[in-house]
Structures are given as C-alpha cells and as structure tokens.
Amino acid sequence: MSDREVKSSAQEVPQMPEILERVLLYALDEGKQRMAANEEIIPFTTLVVRDNVFLETHPGESAQECFNLAQHTVEGARGANAYALCYDGYIETDSGVKDALIAEGGVPGASQGYAIGFLYTQADGQPPVFDTNPSYIGEAPNFMSRLRNATEYADAEIDVKYLDDSI
C-alpha cells in the first residue's frame, strides 16, 4: 500500500488539535499491534464519535480504491470529531526510501489534514522494529473538510451505527 502522496514538510511540527493527535497515535498503535501479530495491514480508518472509537477496514484491489473507500466512509461520518487513516507505506528521506506505518487524518471543517508515522525495519520472518518516536510527515488531504463541527449535528443526522454504544 504505497501509492499515496502526502505533501512532505521540512517545517517544524504544526500545532494540531489534541483530538486529532490522539486519534493519529491511536491508529498507529493499532497498526503496530497488527504488524507485531504478523497481520496484513489493510488500510483502516479510526473515527472518534462522541466518546466512542470506531475502526473500519477498507480493502480494495488497488491503493487508490482503498483510499477512495476510506474517503467515502469519512466524508459521510456526520457527528465525528476526528479521523485517522492508517496504512503501511514508505516515505522518501534524504537517506533513501524508508518503510513506514503511516496515519493521516483531520477534523471537521479544517482545510488540511496531517500525516505522522513510525519508520520501521523488518527482516524476513521477523516482527518489525519501529522507531521509538513517531515522525511528522507533512500535510495530508482532510476527508472531513466539508463536515461541520461534531456538536452541530443532531442525533437524527448521525448514522445510527455511530450512536450504538455497544462497540
């Protein structure tokens, strides 16, 4: 899953909403656990709706199809506070191409999203070894840019699957 371009930035890490930072780190932690268990990383979204977190995978025949499915899900998530899209990819660095577990996400109404990730190395048949700290990768598209603030939606406007507290 590497056919995704995120605008790289050599700038200082921008100030992002706390909820976005938390959901990005949550998604990366989930992805790291899956990789440590030797599971294939199918791109997945993590949506925060009220006090609940919802995970949904987006399998597709191509990277673009996976991203289109994720975008469709997130764009329709009225009442969500933030999202992260997590996938296994790579980033280009000054020292070459590096494998990375990447999470990109955004909040309702913001024009841009952000991407962070953990660089990792992996020997054949071994679990990945991740860098200790996540790296800021750069700006990313925000699939929630057309949504209103989560508190502006009435329960009747929110998909019932996000109102179910049983998850």
C-alpha positions in Angstrom: 0.0 0.0 0.0 2.3 2.7 -1.2 0.6 4.7 -3.9 -0.3 7.7 -1.7 1.4 11.0 -1.8 1.5 13.2 1.3 3.0 16.7 1.0 6.3 16.4 2.8 7.3 19.3 5.0 10.7 20.1 6.4 9.0 22.6 8.7 8.5 22.4 12.4 5.7 20.1 13.5 2.5 22.3 13.4 0.1 22.6 16.3 -2.8 20.3 15.7 -6.0 19.7 17.6 -5.4 17.4 20.6 -8.2 15.0 19.5 -6.5 14.6 16.1 -3.1 14.0 17.6 -4.7 11.3 19.9 -6.6 9.6 17.1 -3.5 9.5 14.9 -1.4 7.9 17.7 -4.3 5.5 18.5 -4.4 4.4 14.8 -0.6 3.9 14.7 -0.7 1.9 17.9 -3.4 -0.3 16.5 -1.4 -0.7 13.3 1.8 -1.6 15.2 -0.1 -4.3 17.2 -1.4 -5.8 13.9 2.1 -5.8 12.4 3.6 -7.3 15.5 1.0 -10.1 15.3 2.1 -10.6 11.7 -1.2 -9.5 10.3 -1.5 -7.9 6.9 -2.2 -4.2 7.2 -5.4 -3.5 5.3 -5.9 0.3 5.3 -8.3 1.2 8.1 -10.0 4.3 9.5 -10.4 5.2 13.1 -13.3 7.5 13.7 -14.0 9.3 17.0 -17.7 9.9 17.5 -18.6 11.3 20.9 -16.8 9.0 23.4 -16.6 6.0 21.0 -13.9 4.9 18.6 -14.8 3.0 15.5 -12.4 1.0 13.3 -13.3 0.1 9.7 -11.0 -1.6 7.2 -11.0 -0.6 3.5 -9.9 -3.5 1.4 -9.5 -2.8 -2.3 -7.9 -4.1 -5.5 -5.5 -1.1 -5.6 -4.2 1.6 -3.2 -6.4 4.2 -4.9 -9.5 2.0 -4.4 -8.7 1.6 -0.6 -8.3 5.4 -0.2 -11.5 6.1 -2.1 -13.4 3.7 0.2 -11.9 5.4 3.2 -12.7 8.8 1.9 -16.3 7.8 1.3 -16.6 6.5 4.8 -15.1 9.5 6.5 -16.9 12.1 4.3 -20.2 10.6 5.5 -19.3 10.5 9.2 -21.5 13.3 10.4 -21.0 13.9 14.1 -17.4 12.6 14.2 -14.8 14.6 16.0 -11.7 13.4 14.1 -10.4 10.5 12.0 -7.2 8.7 11.1 -6.5 6.6 8.1 -3.7 4.1 8.8 -1.7 2.1 6.2 1.6 0.5 5.6 3.7 2.6 3.2 7.0 4.3 2.8 8.5 7.8 2.9 11.3 9.2 0.9 14.1 10.6 3.1 17.5 12.2 2.5 19.0 8.7 3.1 16.6 6.9 0.7 13.2 5.3 0.9 12.1 4.0 4.3 9.3 1.7 5.3 6.7 3.5 7.5 3.4 2.8 9.2 1.5 6.0 8.4 -1.6 7.6 9.8 -3.1 10.7 8.2 -6.2 12.4 9.4 -8.2 15.5 10.1 -11.0 17.2 11.9 -14.3 18.6 10.6 -14.1 21.9 8.7 -10.3 22.1 8.6 -8.9 22.7 5.1 -5.8 20.4 5.7 -5.1 17.2 7.5 -1.8 15.9 8.8 0.3 12.7 8.5 2.6 11.1 11.0 4.2 7.7 11.1 6.6 5.3 12.5 9.6 4.3 10.4 10.5 0.7 10.8 12.8 -2.1 9.6 11.9 -5.7 9.2 14.0 -8.7 8.5 12.4 -11.7 6.7 10.2 -13.6 9.1 10.8 -11.3 12.0 8.4 -8.7 13.5 9.1 -5.1 12.6 11.3 -2.9 14.7 9.8 0.6 15.0 11.5 3.8 15.7 10.8 5.0 19.3 9.0 8.2 18.3 6.6 9.0 15.5 7.8 11.3 12.8 5.8 14.2 11.4 5.5 13.5 7.7 3.5 16.5 6.4 0.2 17.9 5.3 -2.4 15.5 4.0 -5.9 15.7 2.5 -8.6 16.1 5.1 -11.6 13.9 4.2 -13.6 15.9 6.9 -13.1 19.3 5.3 -16.7 19.6 4.3 -18.2 18.4 7.6 -19.4 20.7 10.3 -18.2 20.6 13.9 -19.4 17.3 15.5 -21.5 19.1 18.1 -23.5 20.8 15.3 -25.2 17.6 14.3 -28.5 16.3 15.9 -28.7 12.6 16.7 -31.1 12.2 13.7 -28.4 13.4 11.3 -25.8 10.9 12.6 -25.6 7.4 11.2 -27.1 5.0 13.7 -24.0 2.8 13.6 -22.1 5.6 15.3 -24.7 6.1 18.0 -24.6 2.5 19.2 -22.7 2.4 22.5 -22.2 -1.4 22.3 -18.9 -1.1 20.3 
